[in-house]
Amino acid sequence: MAAYAAIVCLVQTLNPDQFPIDLRNPEIESLYRKLLTLRSTLEKITPITKNIRQQVNVLDGNIRDAVYKAQDEIESFIIKRTLSSESFLQEINADIDPLAEEAEKFAGSIKEGPQAQDLPPEYAETIKKDARTKKKRIVGQEEDFKSLKKEIEKLDGQREVLPIIGLPGSGKTTLARSLYEDSSITDEFEIHGWVTVTQEYQVGEIFAKLFHSLETKDQKAGEKDFQGRNDKLQDAVYQSLLKKKYLIVVDDMWDEGVWDRVKKSFPDDKNGSRIVLTTRSKTIAEYAKSSDFLHQMKPLSEEHSWELLGLTVFGEEPCPTHLKDLGWAISKNCRGLPLSLTVIGGLLSQENKTEEYWKSIEADTNDAAAKGDESYLEILYLSYNHLPGRLKGCFLYMGAFPEDSEIPITKLIQLWVAEGFLKPPPPLLRSVEQLADYYLEELIDRNLLHIRKYTSNNQTKACGMHDSLRDLSVKECGKELFFHSRRRYVQEPQEDTNIQRRVSVHRNILMCMEEVHNSVKEITSARTLLYAGAHHHHPIPYCLTFDLLRVLDAFTVYFIEFPNEILKLIHLRFLSFTYNGKLPSALSNLDKLQVLMVRRHPKIIFLGTSILPDEIWGLKHLRHLLFTESDLPKIPAVRNTLLFANLQTLTNVSAASCTQEVLQNMPNLTKLAMWTEEPATIGLYLNEVEKLESFKFTVLNPIPKKKVDFQPRLYFPRTLRKLRLSGCSLPWEDMSIIAKLPLLEVLKLREIAFEGDEWIPEKKEFRELKFLLLEYLDLKGWDADHTHYPKLQRLILRHCYELVDIPEKFDLLGCLELIELVDCSPDAVEAAEEMKKKLKKSGNTLLKIQTYSSWK
């Protein structure tokens, strides 16, 4: 089902606005028009009913192969300025014609109904809903929860291993997570942590993840850094748990040998520690258990199955009467598996809620149920087959990432855009990134992706994929020649590996192995090379023999010298890598580049110099420019147009570089991060970037009592949603400028961003603020109450050693979900604890108050 993505990509290449003028000819223009028509036709062939699915799949494969062939020839033509044969384009047009006719026949045979829209009208609303509203209520696990909780809380001194076993998608991880996130359970333990193992495990990574997940009453997870060699991580975990009562969840264990190694990091001090272990394998569960207890996940009852399906499709709204019987039958066909129910529910929630459509889904799920324990796979495939073409490429792309990956949304969207399989955005949107964001949210709403992390203002920050869905994606990627993933040194050979369109390397070190390196080099048709492994701080052999590469994500790969091969990759749209030198001037050859990310390791800042060449200003298609702290090169004196008219993101650039003239050439900038070495007079010309939504300003070496003097004045665009200031030493009186920003949702103040004893906010300010962070401030008094921040959801106070109190009426803020204090003054902690007692007494369970104090 990769034909649609291939067509969209080639249409972009052939677009008259993109295609080289001197290479245009009638055959190119004819092919462009035919592909536009074929794209529209394929959009009509949905949903694909079962009676024509096999024929449509064959047609899809034939179209894909023809388009891939055309893409190879045309993109080689752009590089070499010559075709392999004079008649090639006529041949391609001739190949496309019968395929387009066949597609038209299928489109005509499908009964017309409401077509899925690229963008529903409601998406045009100014403010998106909080992603946290997508959290699903857990159904049917009440008895499972009680059983496990009873074992966890049992009053004995033994260290117990409590296995949970069940089929894929039976809710093992969901149950473990609900136990782990229940404060009435974790409060009984001195320390707790979580680690997911997966089939693609590396023992060192398991201990690293576990170490960084450990949390105590005094220390948040992730706050403690490990100092030492990776081979000492196991001992670091052991020492962290020693003599403490701990709760550890080991999720998705696959191997007895791995369990033996991991178990050695869990001391047995006979103090009632608990290890919850989830696995599909009864053999592993029996091997790991420490008593007779072993929890087997059971299918949901028919009543709970229908409840979960209804909740997924309709939320809290009732199911229409004419769909109830069909809905009950569909839920029954899912055989009580929560994953099957939520995925099929996600499908039904996004498609036509007609009796005819639900009958077709009931028939398909009934056939799937006949497959027994493998029925869940059929249902996952059913949901995939019903995806509109515009989403299939996005779904398949997820198979490129390692199992249990936490994938940053911003980068994922940039990759999708660079790949070129997204149509141009409709007029409602200002950028293709917004369209990609909508597609992502749709995959989440269909329960094909899940949210792994939230931003400060409760939008999606990182996503992941259930391993069963990922397995489906990986399998389809191979069949569709969409992605080849090199996961380990020895792995089963994949059919047609040498003609795959994209390559993903899951462990960077694999490229040091000659056999792996050579096998990857042979995939000459690759358009993408992703290094998806962890950062590798030593040079490794790289593979840049792909002339047609569009995406090179080598952010976790360290280059000692800049690879000149990169400069020949004229089709590159996305480029990221780690390199400590200055970039060559010939980088300007990559005139299609949209994303450039350069990391330095170790992080070194050279004041007054730029790692970028002067020629960087010639990259007119650049949309996102991210690098370790540096200057911009001097802007050209002579220019006819805006230099960076498409630039949306510019991070870690020196304030001295951001002159008024520079920002005037970036009218579409939405995200900007600036820095200065120490407090000084700084030109701040944010009035030139009136679309700015996120701004960060950092003083690297702040000096108490010495403020940053922003000239000509302190000003922020009214479009700003996120503001981060650090080291500025501004007076609290200047806060009124920030407080009046009408859309501001996130405010982070770090390292004496503001100085002074007292903050007295005014009424009717911060009307949209959701997240407030105060860190390393000298603030003593804060004269505020629940009327000042009406929409505040999270308040984080860190290292505010002089703050004597927190506003006592903050518990009356209806939206407030969390107050968190990390190493604040004893007076502030005492005030927080008093508020916690008051909440408990009043029965308020919506507001959570957490305090972490190393001085306790």
Secondary structure, 3 states (H helix, E strand, C coil): CCHHHHHHHHHHHHCCCCCCHHHCCHHHHHHHHHHHHHHHHHHHCCCCCHHHHHHHHHHHHHHHHHHHHHHHHHHHHHHHCCCCCCCHHHHHHHHHHHHHHHHHHHHHHCCCCCCCCCCCHHHHCCCCCCHHHHCCCCCCCHHHHHHHHHHHCCCCCCCEEEEEECCCCCCHHHHHHHHHCCHHHHCCCCEEEEEECCCCCCHHHHHHHHHHHCEECCCCCCCCCCCCCHHHHHHHHHHHHCCCCEEEEEECCCCHHHHHHHHCCCCCCCCCCEEEEEECCHHHHHHHCCCCCCEECCCCCHHHHHHHHHHHHHCCCCCCHHHHHHHHHHHHHCCCCHHHHHHHHHHHHHCCCCHHHHHHHHHHHHHHHCCHHHHHHHHHHHHHHCCCHHHHHHHHHHHHCCCCCCEEHHHHHHHHHHHCCCCCCCCCCCCHHHHHHHHHHHHHHCCCCEEEEECCCCCEEEEECCHHHHHHHHHHHHHCCCCEEECCCCCCCCCCHHHCCEEEECCHHHHHCHHHHHHHHCCCCCCEEEECCCCECCCCCCCCCCCCCCEEEEEEEEECCCCHHHHHCCCCCEEEEEECCCCCHHHHHCCCCCEEEEECCCCCCCCCCCCCCHHHHHCCCCCEEEEEEECCCCCCCCCCCCCCCCCCEEEEEEHHHCCHHHHHCCCCCCEEEEEECCCCEEECCHHHCCCCCEEEEEECCCCCCCCCEEECCCCCCCCCCEEEEECCCEEHHHHHHHHCCCCCCEEEEECCCEECCEECCCCCCCCCCCEEEEECCCCCEECCCCCCCCCCCEEEEECCCCCCCCCHHHHHCCCCCEEEEECCCHHHHHHHHHHHHHHHHHCCCCCEEEEECCCC
